[in-house]
Every structure is written in structure tokens, then in C-alpha cells.
Amino acid sequence: MKLNKNIRIKTDRLLLKPIEVLYIDDINEYFDSELTKYMPLNPTGDRDDIISFIQESKKGLEKNTDLVMVALDSNNQFVGCCGIHNISSESVELGLWIKKSMQGVGLGKEIIINLINFLENSFTFKYILYPVDEENIASKKIPEKLGFVPYKKISKKQKYFIIS
């Protein structure tokens, strides 16, 4: 499948669509050091960093290797970002973050289930990777509930979960 900017994934409560500059301020506001505590990222609060991230995301979309999306609620309000990364015939990698005020109500699981369904209907690959920090209990629950199994450590605190 060829990825494009018109892809839409509808879940029970959300709409996922490719990231756009329209969401710079939302990303900059909610992607903070508390949210990224378990991520290998350190947000600076600089809008230019978000603009660069969006430009790189669009390049990945054009190259058919990455699909970075925003998640919007039924009122078109920003909820977070998710992505399908490093798309190849061998594997794909999933990731997501949800703003703090929307965490804990099952949106992460809902997003991942729908990304997996999209992948299974659109691409051929051997397995799905889902990187999670071992100390991030809430995030580990998503792949565990969906049948992913621990695969390997990729750093001191982060490991991949895998489903095939």
C-alpha cells in the first residue's frame, strides 16, 4: 500500500489522521517532560523542534516508511500522537503518546488495536514491534493485553514487545 496524507483511521472514539502543522501548538503544549518521562526524548518547548518533527514525519509518509498521526476526539480536539514506524517487509514499529488529561481510559489500547487492523489490511510483514520502558507500567499493559510478548532489551530500561 502507498501511504498518503488522506489516510483516516476511525476508532470507536477517535479519528487518526496524518500529522499537520495545524497541530504544532497542541503538540508543543502537551508533549512535555512529565509526559516523556519514559521516552528517549527531551522536549524543549521550542516550536521549531515541532515543525522539524512534522516535516520529518511528512518525509517518512512520502517515502512510505512512517505514518505519524494525530488522534482527535469527536469534538475534533487533540488527544495525542501515534505512529507506525520503520515499515518494511520484515517488521513495523508502533508508538503513541496521549495527553495526560486523556490517559487511563483505554484510548491507547484502542489506538493500537486500530493501527494493527490497518496494518494487517494494508501491508505484509512478519511481526510488529512495540517499544516500552520497563518502568512504564501503564504503557506495558497495552502490548501485554494485546498478546505481545517481551522480545529484547534495546537499552538499559527499554525493551521491545513483539507480536507476529
C-alpha positions as CSV (number, residue, x, y, z in Angstrom):
1,M,0.0,0.0,0.0
2,K,1.1,3.5,-0.7
3,L,0.7,5.8,2.3
4,N,-0.8,9.3,1.6
5,K,-2.0,12.4,3.5
6,N,-5.6,11.4,3.1
7,I,-5.5,8.3,5.2
8,R,-8.1,8.3,8.0
9,I,-8.5,5.6,10.7
10,K,-11.7,5.8,12.6
11,T,-11.8,4.1,16.0
12,D,-14.8,3.9,18.4
13,R,-13.9,7.3,20.0
14,L,-11.2,8.9,17.9
15,L,-10.1,9.9,14.4
16,L,-6.5,9.3,13.4
17,K,-5.1,11.3,10.6
18,P,-1.6,12.2,9.3
19,I,0.1,15.0,11.3
20,E,-0.1,18.5,10.1
21,V,1.3,21.9,11.0
22,L,-2.2,22.8,12.3
23,Y,-1.3,20.8,15.5
24,I,2.0,22.5,16.3
25,D,0.7,24.3,19.4
26,D,-1.2,21.3,20.7
27,I,1.9,19.1,20.4
28,N,4.1,21.8,22.0
29,E,1.7,22.2,24.9
30,Y,1.1,18.6,25.8
31,F,4.4,16.9,24.8
32,D,6.2,17.9,28.0
33,S,8.9,16.5,30.3
34,E,6.3,14.8,32.5
35,L,4.7,13.0,29.5
36,T,8.1,12.0,28.1
37,K,9.5,10.7,31.4
38,Y,9.9,7.2,30.0
39,M,10.7,8.2,26.4
40,P,14.2,8.7,25.0
41,L,13.1,12.3,24.1
42,N,13.6,15.6,25.9
43,P,11.1,18.2,24.7
44,T,12.4,21.7,24.6
45,G,9.2,23.7,24.2
46,D,10.6,25.2,21.0
47,R,8.0,25.4,18.2
48,D,10.8,25.0,15.7
49,D,11.5,21.5,17.0
50,I,7.9,20.6,16.5
51,I,7.9,22.0,13.0
52,S,11.0,19.9,12.2
53,F,9.3,16.8,13.7
54,I,6.3,17.4,11.4
55,Q,8.5,17.9,8.3
56,E,10.4,14.7,9.0
57,S,7.1,12.9,9.6
58,K,5.8,14.1,6.2
59,K,9.1,12.9,4.6
60,G,8.5,9.4,6.1
61,L,5.0,9.4,4.7
62,E,6.3,10.3,1.3
63,K,8.9,7.5,1.5
64,N,6.3,5.0,2.7
65,T,8.3,4.2,5.8
66,D,6.4,6.0,8.5
67,L,2.9,7.2,9.2
68,V,2.7,9.7,12.1
69,M,-0.8,10.7,13.0
70,V,-2.7,12.9,15.4
71,A,-5.6,11.5,17.4
72,L,-8.7,13.7,17.6
73,D,-11.8,13.2,19.7
74,S,-15.4,13.5,18.5
75,N,-15.2,17.3,19.0
76,N,-12.0,17.4,16.8
77,Q,-9.9,18.2,19.9
78,F,-6.3,17.0,20.0
79,V,-5.7,13.9,22.1
80,G,-2.2,12.8,21.2
81,C,0.0,11.3,18.5
82,C,0.6,7.8,17.3
83,G,2.7,6.3,14.6
84,I,3.7,3.3,12.5
85,H,7.4,3.4,12.0
86,N,10.2,1.7,10.1
87,I,7.7,-0.1,7.8
88,S,9.4,-3.0,6.0
89,S,8.5,-6.5,4.8
90,E,10.2,-7.7,8.0
91,S,8.5,-5.6,10.6
92,V,6.8,-2.4,11.7
93,E,7.1,-0.5,14.9
94,L,4.2,1.1,16.8
95,G,4.3,4.1,19.1
96,L,1.9,6.6,20.8
97,W,1.5,9.2,23.4
98,I,-1.7,10.7,24.8
99,K,-2.0,14.0,26.7
100,K,-2.2,13.5,30.4
101,S,-5.8,14.5,30.8
102,M,-7.0,11.7,28.4
103,Q,-4.9,8.9,29.9
104,G,-6.3,6.0,31.8
105,V,-9.5,5.5,29.8
106,G,-8.3,2.9,27.3
107,L,-7.5,5.2,24.4
108,G,-4.0,3.8,24.0
109,K,-5.3,0.3,23.6
110,E,-8.0,1.5,21.2
111,I,-5.4,3.3,19.0
112,I,-3.0,0.3,18.9
113,I,-5.8,-2.1,18.0
114,N,-6.9,0.1,15.2
115,L,-3.3,0.6,13.9
116,I,-2.8,-3.2,13.9
117,N,-6.0,-3.7,12.0
118,F,-4.9,-1.0,9.5
119,L,-1.5,-2.7,9.1
120,E,-2.9,-6.2,8.7
121,N,-5.3,-5.0,5.9
122,S,-2.7,-2.8,4.2
123,F,0.8,-4.3,4.5
124,T,2.6,-7.6,4.5
125,F,5.2,-8.1,7.3
126,K,6.4,-10.7,9.7
127,Y,6.0,-9.0,13.1
128,I,5.1,-5.8,14.9
129,L,7.4,-4.2,17.4
130,Y,6.2,-2.0,20.3
131,P,9.0,-0.4,22.4
132,V,8.2,0.3,26.0
133,D,10.2,1.4,29.0
134,E,10.2,-1.4,31.6
135,E,9.3,1.0,34.4
136,N,6.3,2.4,32.5
137,I,3.7,0.1,33.9
138,A,0.7,1.8,32.2
139,S,2.3,1.6,28.8
140,K,3.4,-2.0,29.3
141,K,-0.2,-3.0,29.8
142,I,-1.2,-2.2,26.2
143,P,1.0,-4.7,24.5
144,E,0.5,-7.3,27.2
145,K,-3.3,-7.1,26.9
146,L,-3.0,-7.5,23.1
147,G,-0.9,-10.6,23.2
148,F,2.5,-9.1,22.6
149,V,5.4,-10.8,24.3
150,P,8.7,-9.4,25.5
151,Y,11.3,-9.7,22.8
152,K,14.6,-8.0,23.7
153,K,16.0,-5.1,25.5
154,I,17.1,-2.2,23.3
155,S,18.6,-0.1,26.1
156,K,19.0,-0.3,29.8
157,K,15.4,0.5,30.5
158,Q,13.6,-0.1,27.3
159,K,12.5,-3.3,25.6
160,Y,10.6,-4.3,22.6
161,F,7.4,-6.3,22.8
162,I,6.6,-8.3,19.7
163,I,3.6,-9.9,18.1
164,S,3.7,-12.0,15.0
